[in-house]
Amino acid sequence: MNLVIMRHGEAGWHTLDQERALTERGRLATAEVAHRLAESVFRPSLIWCSPLVRAHQTAAIVSGILNCPVQEKPFLTPDDDPGLSLDALIQEPPKKLMIVSHMPLVGALSTLLVDGHRHGIPFMTSQAVVLDMPIAGPGCADLREQFLP
């Protein structure tokens, strides 16, 4: 399974964190990364995204460029346990999936899948990494590529 993990694009300020929307810079950086993904062998066929506005907007931009469906998943918010994402990957292992979410979840999920721990790595906004996972499990993935805005 190829798994692309992407942090949402740059977002502006809002009094409610869940209502923060992408800035113009965030939209452009997201589109740039999506175009490079579209030209790669790692092009996903399905996107799972967080229900928060900025992740939803990021997923919509990527979906429009890649022409693939988006499914909102409630376990992809910033402070969710990455183990919930792993459980979902084990139960529904799509072959070419992209997850669009937030820090610290994207960092923690990446290290859980690659190194087997949840310490996390930093992600820039609009950054995407590609993991190759023969099976879904802690420490079972290899980092194959990264796409920076």
JOGI-V938526 format. One record per residue. RES is the residue in one small letter. SS is DSSP state (h for helix, s for strand, l for the rest). BURIAL is # if it has 24 or more other C-alpha atoms within 12 Angstrom, else .. Layout:
RES/SS/BURIAL + RES/SS/BURIAL
//
This chain:
m/l/# + n/s/# + l/s/# + v/s/# + i/s/# + m/s/# + r/s/# + h/l/# + g/l/# + e/l/# + a/s/# + g/l/. + w/l/. + h/l/. + t/l/. + l/l/. + d/h/. + q/h/. + e/h/. + r/l/# + a/l/# + l/s/# + t/l/. + e/h/. + r/h/. + g/h/# + r/h/# + l/h/# + a/h/# + t/h/# + a/h/# + e/h/# + v/h/# + a/h/# + h/h/# + r/h/# + l/h/# + a/h/. + e/l/. + s/l/. + v/l/. + f/l/# + r/l/# + p/l/# + s/l/# + l/s/# + i/s/# + w/s/# + c/s/# + s/l/# + p/l/# + l/l/# + v/h/# + r/h/# + a/h/# + h/h/# + q/h/# + t/h/# + a/h/# + a/h/# + i/h/# + v/h/# + s/h/# + g/h/. + i/h/# + l/h/# + n/l/. + c/l/. + p/s/. + v/s/# + q/s/# + e/s/# + k/l/# + p/l/. + f/l/# + l/l/# + t/l/# + p/l/# + d/l/. + d/l/# + d/l/# + p/h/# + g/h/# + l/h/. + s/h/# + l/h/# + d/h/. + a/h/. + l/h/# + i/h/. + q/h/. + e/l/. + p/l/. + p/l/# + k/l/# + k/s/# + l/s/# + m/s/# + i/s/# + v/s/# + s/s/# + h/l/# + m/l/# + p/l/# + l/h/# + v/h/# + g/h/# + a/h/# + l/h/# + s/h/# + t/h/# + l/h/# + l/h/# + v/h/# + d/h/. + g/l/. + h/l/. + r/l/# + h/l/. + g/l/. + i/l/. + p/l/. + f/l/# + m/l/# + t/l/# + s/l/# + q/l/# + a/s/# + v/s/# + v/s/# + l/s/# + d/s/# + m/s/# + p/l/. + i/l/# + a/l/# + g/l/# + p/l/# + g/l/. + c/l/# + a/s/# + d/s/# + l/s/# + r/s/. + e/s/. + q/s/# + f/s/# + l/l/# + p/l/#
//
